[in-house]
Amino acid sequence: MKEGKHAYWMSAIASAAALVVLAGCGGGGDSSSASSPSGASAPSGASTPTTTTPTLAAATPVVDGSTIGAAQWPDGSTATGGAGQAVGGLNCAPAGASYTYSHLSIYQNGKQLALPANIGAVGSSLALQRGCVYPVHTDDASGKIRIDATTNTQYTLGQFFAVWGETLSATNVAGVTGPVTAWVNTGGTLTKYTGDLASLVLPRNGEVTLEVGTPLTQIPTYTWTDPPPLATTPITLTYGGTVGTLYWPNGATSTGGTGSPVDGVVCASGMAETYHVHSHLSIVYNGQTRALPANIGLPGSCNYELHTHDNTGIIHVETPNNKRFTLGQFFDIWGEPLTTTNVAGLTGDVVVYIRDNGDIRRYMGDPRNIQLGSLREITLQVGTPPIGSIAQYNWYEAQ
């Protein structure tokens, strides 16, 4: 009898031990009965791991040119960045014929910071009247780094930061300090980058996220509403010609420039034209192009530094000094309104596109602030339907 009891208890102990082993291995049948209670937590004092791989968030739709993130840095390169000289093995030159992009997001403790506009974009000078851009640069605060795609050259994050003139290290991103973690999204595949940040190759049509400090649990990703394609057949601009349908009378209105300075733009006769460039303005109203009037800024007694000679849409910038002019100044010389809902009396939602050779983008700011650069083509779309393509032009005057 004693031997039977002894065998019974030995068998019970062995069965209990086997259940413990199975539970520790995650086995033993129904996982719900083998798992820890839902209210179980880590022992007091245990830290939460910080190496958990984040997931990609659902894609956020974004219109090209939109600002993404909070303002942190001023626009443009810093004093130690690209100002026209060679930087990081990159030269500054007029905009190329083709561009793609890589998107850069910078986070500080979970807060997204906006990448500044015009990093690597150098304004005009008397010596270089067309200005120049580096093969990696920004046009806006969307986070898009424009990449010259005329060749298959690969560019690195370090080269972009050199053009920006900001620090990039494992503990410092443009003056924002803390431990830095980098993630690269290419085609929906998220990869942690563990190498030297300066050597990270900018993925074309991909996304780079730099986390400074507290890591994210989800990495944002974006889908873009890009500008319409470029028209396949260029429009040849001929001096004295017309592009579009005549709509407004030639010359300025009664509230426009009659000879007195307008917004700092002077009118003089026999003015030296040491700085002489041209921009193009296309106004499309409900799908129809309206011809820009001739003789805006030419009252007869003098010539304004901004003026038109014909109905081609070409705005002439002629001045003895290197000066920066805006589209708003031109409209004030014309004597017509320019807002986000009104273009010279044509009302409706205004959509703006800017083309600098192959660098085409939507502009989301105040249209009055658009600079009139050499061979810059500006399209103002008013009303509906949206344009199907962006016109391109063969210019009659070389720059």
C-alpha positions in Angstrom: 0.0 0.0 0.0 2.8 2.4 0.9 4.6 1.6 -2.4 1.4 2.5 -4.3 1.1 5.8 -2.6 4.7 6.5 -3.2 4.3 5.8 -6.9 1.2 7.9 -7.1 2.9 11.0 -5.7 6.0 10.5 -7.8 3.8 10.4 -10.9 1.9 13.6 -9.9 5.2 15.5 -9.3 6.5 14.4 -12.7 3.3 15.6 -14.5 3.4 19.0 -12.8 7.1 19.4 -13.8 6.2 18.6 -17.4 3.4 21.2 -17.5 5.9 23.8 -16.2 8.3 23.0 -19.0 5.6 23.1 -21.6 4.4 26.5 -20.4 7.9 27.9 -20.5 8.3 26.8 -24.1 4.9 28.3 -25.2 3.6 24.8 -26.0 1.0 22.6 -24.2 -2.0 23.0 -26.4 -4.4 26.0 -26.5 -2.2 29.1 -26.4 -4.9 31.1 -24.5 -4.7 28.8 -21.5 -0.9 28.7 -21.6 -0.3 32.5 -21.9 0.2 34.9 -19.0 -2.9 36.7 -17.6 -3.8 39.9 -19.5 -3.0 42.0 -16.5 0.5 40.8 -16.0 3.3 43.4 -16.2 7.1 43.6 -16.0 8.6 43.4 -12.5 9.0 46.7 -10.7 12.1 48.7 -11.9 12.2 46.9 -15.3 12.8 49.3 -18.3 11.0 49.2 -21.6 13.3 48.2 -24.5 14.1 51.1 -26.9 15.2 48.9 -29.8 11.8 47.9 -30.9 11.5 48.2 -34.7 8.8 50.8 -35.7 6.3 50.2 -38.4 5.4 52.2 -41.4 2.3 54.3 -40.9 -0.5 54.5 -43.5 0.6 56.8 -46.3 -0.4 60.5 -45.8 -1.6 62.2 -49.0 0.3 65.4 -49.6 0.1 68.1 -52.3 3.5 68.9 -53.7 4.9 72.1 -52.2 3.1 71.7 -48.8 5.0 72.5 -45.7 5.5 69.4 -43.5 6.6 70.0 -39.9 7.2 72.9 -37.5 9.5 75.8 -38.4 13.0 75.3 -36.8 15.6 76.7 -39.2 15.7 79.7 -41.5 15.4 79.2 -45.3 18.5 78.7 -47.4 22.0 77.5 -46.7 23.9 78.8 -43.7 27.0 81.0 -44.0 29.2 77.9 -44.0 27.0 76.1 -46.7 26.8 76.4 -50.4 26.9 80.0 -51.7 28.1 79.2 -55.3 31.4 77.6 -54.5 32.2 73.8 -54.8 30.9 72.0 -51.6 31.3 68.4 -50.8 32.4 67.7 -54.3 29.3 69.3 -55.8 29.2 72.3 -58.1 26.5 75.0 -58.4 25.1 75.5 -61.9 21.9 76.5 -63.6 19.0 74.1 -63.0 19.3 70.9 -64.9 16.9 69.3 -67.4 15.6 66.5 -65.2 15.0 66.1 -61.4 13.7 63.4 -59.0 13.6 63.6 -55.2 14.4 62.0 -51.9 12.3 62.9 -48.9 13.9 63.8 -45.6 12.0 63.9 -42.2 13.7 65.1 -39.1 12.1 64.5 -35.6 13.1 65.8 -32.2 11.5 63.8 -29.4 8.6 62.9 -31.6 8.0 66.4 -33.1 8.5 66.8 -36.8 10.7 69.7 -37.9 10.3 71.3 -41.3 13.2 71.1 -43.7 13.9 74.7 -44.9 13.2 75.9 -48.4 16.0 77.0 -50.8 18.8 75.0 -49.3 21.4 75.0 -52.1 19.6 77.5 -54.2 21.8 80.5 -54.9 20.3 83.8 -56.2 21.5 85.7 -59.2 24.4 88.1 -59.4 25.8 90.3 -62.1 28.4 87.7 -62.8 25.9 84.8 -62.8 22.6 86.3 -63.8 20.8 83.0 -64.0 21.8 82.1 -60.4 22.6 78.4 -59.7 21.5 75.4 -57.7 23.4 72.4 -56.4 22.5 69.0 -57.6 20.8 68.4 -54.3 18.7 71.3 -53.0 15.3 72.2 -51.7 12.6 74.4 -53.3 10.1 74.4 -50.4 9.5 73.1 -46.9 7.9 69.8 -48.0 11.0 67.8 -47.0 11.7 66.9 -50.7 15.4 67.1 -51.6 15.5 67.7 -55.3 18.1 65.5 -57.0 19.5 66.2 -60.4 18.5 63.2 -62.5 20.3 64.1 -65.8 22.8 61.4 -64.8 22.7 58.4 -62.6 25.1 60.0 -60.0 24.3 59.0 -56.5 24.4 61.7 -53.8 24.7 61.3 -50.0 23.0 62.8 -47.0 26.4 64.2 -46.0 26.7 66.1 -49.3 23.3 67.6 -48.7 24.1 68.7 -45.2 27.4 70.2 -46.5 25.4 72.2 -49.0 23.1 73.2 -46.2 26.1 74.1 -44.0 24.7 72.1 -41.0 26.2 69.4 -38.7 25.3 65.8 -39.2 26.5 63.2 -36.8 25.3 60.3 -34.5 24.4 62.9 -31.9 23.7 66.1 -33.8 21.3 66.9 -36.7 21.6 70.6 -37.7 22.1 71.7 -34.1 19.4 69.4 -32.7 21.3 67.1 -30.3 20.6 63.7 -28.8 21.0 60.1 -30.0 20.2 59.8 -33.7 18.4 56.9 -35.3 18.0 56.7 -39.1 15.4 54.8 -41.1 15.2 54.4 -44.8 11.9 53.5 -46.6 12.3 52.3 -50.2 9.2 51.0 -51.9 7.5 50.2 -48.6 10.4 48.4 -47.1 11.7 50.0 -43.9 15.3 49.5 -43.0 17.3 50.8 -40.0 20.5 52.5 -41.2 23.5 51.8 -38.9 26.4 53.2 -40.8 27.9 56.7 -41.0 25.1 59.1 -41.6 27.1 61.2 -44.0 27.5 58.1 -46.2 23.8 57.3 -46.5 22.9 57.4 -50.2 19.8 59.4 -50.8 17.2 56.9 -52.2 15.5 58.2 -55.3 11.7 58.4 -54.7 12.4 57.0 -51.2 12.3 58.5 -47.7 14.8 59.0 -45.0 13.7 59.6 -41.4 16.1 60.9 -38.7 14.9 60.6 -35.1 16.7 62.7 -32.5 16.0 61.6 -28.9 12.7 59.7 -28.3 12.1 57.2 -31.0 8.9 56.8 -33.0 6.7 53.8 -32.9 5.5 54.5 -36.4 7.4 56.1 -39.3 5.3 58.3 -41.5 5.3 57.9 -45.2 3.7 60.0 -48.0 1.9 59.9 -51.3 2.3 63.0 -53.4 0.0 64.9 -55.7 2.7 65.9 -58.2 2.4 68.7 -60.8 1.0 67.9 -64.2 3.6 66.7 -66.8 5.5 69.0 -69.0 3.9 69.5 -72.5 5.7 67.5 -75.1 5.7 70.3 -77.8 7.3 73.6 -76.8 5.7 76.9 -77.7 8.1 79.1 -79.7 8.2 82.7 -78.4 8.6 85.3 -81.1 9.3 88.9 -80.4 6.1 90.9 -81.0 4.0 87.7 -80.9 1.0 86.6 -78.9 0.5 83.5 -76.7 -3.1 83.0 -75.6 -6.3 84.9 -76.2 -6.2 88.7 -75.9 -8.3 89.7 -72.9 -6.9 92.8 -71.2 -6.0 96.1 -72.9 -2.3 96.7 -73.4 -0.4 98.8 -70.9 -1.0 99.5 -67.2 -4.4 100.3 -65.7 -5.1 103.7 -64.2 -3.9 102.5 -60.8 -0.7 101.0 -62.2 2.7 102.6 -62.9 2.7 105.9 -64.8 6.3 107.0 -64.2 6.6 107.3 -60.4 8.4 104.5 -58.4 6.1 101.5 -57.6 7.1 99.3 -54.7 10.7 100.4 -55.1 10.7 99.7 -58.9 12.0 102.8 -60.7 11.1 104.1 -64.1 13.8 105.9 -66.1 14.8 106.6 -69.7 18.1 105.4 -71.1 18.6 103.1 -68.1 21.7 100.9 -68.3 20.7 97.2 -68.6 23.7 95.6 -66.9 21.4 93.1 -65.3 19.0 91.8 -68.0 17.0 88.6 -67.6 13.5 87.4 -68.5 10.7 85.4 -66.8 7.5 84.1 -68.4 4.0 84.4 -67.0 1.1 82.2 -68.2 -2.4 82.8 -66.9 -4.9 80.0 -67.5 -8.5 80.8 -66.8 -11.1 77.9 -66.8 -8.8 76.0 -69.2 -8.0 78.9 -71.6 -4.7 80.8 -71.7 -5.1 84.6 -71.5 -2.5 86.7 -73.3 -0.5 89.0 -71.0 -0.8 92.6 -72.2 2.0 94.3 -74.0 3.6 97.6 -72.8 3.0 97.0 -69.0 5.6 99.2 -67.4 6.2 101.3 -70.5 4.2 104.5 -69.9 6.0 106.4 -72.8 8.2 108.8 -70.8 10.3 106.0 -69.2 10.8 102.3 -68.8 10.2 100.5 -65.5 12.7 97.9 -64.5 9.9 95.4 -65.0 8.0 95.6 -68.2 6.5 93.7 -71.2 7.1 94.5 -74.9 4.5 92.1 -76.4 1.8 89.6 -75.7 4.0 86.6 -75.4 4.0 86.5 -71.6 7.7 87.5 -71.3 8.4 89.8 -68.4 11.6 91.8 -69.0 13.9 92.6 -66.0 16.3 95.3 -67.0 18.2 97.3 -64.5 21.8 98.7 -63.9 22.1 96.7 -60.7 21.6 93.2 -59.5 18.1 93.4 -57.8 15.5 90.9 -56.8 12.0 91.5 -58.1 8.8 89.7 -57.3 5.6 88.9 -59.3 3.7 91.1 -56.8 5.8 94.1 -57.9 5.0 93.4 -61.5 1.2 93.2 -60.8 1.4 96.5 -58.9 3.1 98.1 -62.0 0.3 96.6 -64.1 -2.3 97.9 -61.6 -4.0 94.6 -61.2 -4.7 92.4 -58.1 -2.8 89.2 -57.4 -4.1 87.0 -54.6 -4.8 83.3 -54.0 -8.3 83.9 -55.4 -7.9 86.8 -57.9 -5.5 87.2 -60.8 -6.1 90.5 -62.6 -9.8 90.3 -62.0 -10.1 86.6 -62.9 -11.5 85.0 -59.8 -11.5 81.5 -58.4 -9.0 79.2 -56.7 -5.5 80.0 -57.9 -3.0 77.1 -58.3 0.6 78.1 -59.0 3.3 76.1 -60.8 7.0 77.1 -61.2 9.4 75.7 -63.7 13.1 76.3 -63.6 14.2 74.2 -66.6 13.6 70.6 -65.4 12.8 71.6 -61.8 9.0 71.8 -61.8 6.9 72.1 -58.7 3.7 73.5 -57.2 4.1 76.7 -55.2 1.9 76.9 -52.1 2.9 80.3 -50.8 1.7 83.9 -51.5 2.0 84.3 -55.3 3.1 87.9 -54.8 6.3 86.7 -53.3 7.5 84.6 -56.3 10.9 85.9 -57.5 11.3 86.7 -61.2 14.3 84.6 -62.1 16.1 84.1 -65.4 14.1 81.8 -67.7 11.7 81.0 -64.9 8.3 80.0 -66.2 5.3 80.8 -63.8 1.8 79.3 -64.5 -1.2 80.7 -62.7 -4.2 78.4 -63.0 -7.5 80.1 -62.1 -10.8 78.1 -61.9 -11.5 74.8 -63.5 -10.7 72.4 -65.1 -7.2 71.8 -63.9 -4.5 72.0 -66.6 -3.5 68.7 -68.1 0.1 69.7 -68.8 2.5 72.6 -68.1 3.5 74.6 -71.1 7.2 74.9 -72.0 8.7 77.5 -74.3 11.5 78.1 -76.7 12.9 81.6 -75.8 13.8 84.2 -78.4 16.5 85.7 -76.2 19.3 83.6 -74.8 20.3 84.3 -71.1 
